[in-house]
């Protein structure tokens, strides 16, 4: 159980400390925000 938890923690640490993912993440959120706003009107 602890081996799986350690693997999960190391994967999450590596993923969240990848600078490229921080630049790409907003590009996925912008279309959702745009279409939500457009549909609410």
Secondary structure, DSSP 8 states (H G I E B T S, - for coil): -HHHHHHHHHHHHHHHT-HHHHHHHHHHHHHHHHHHHHHH-
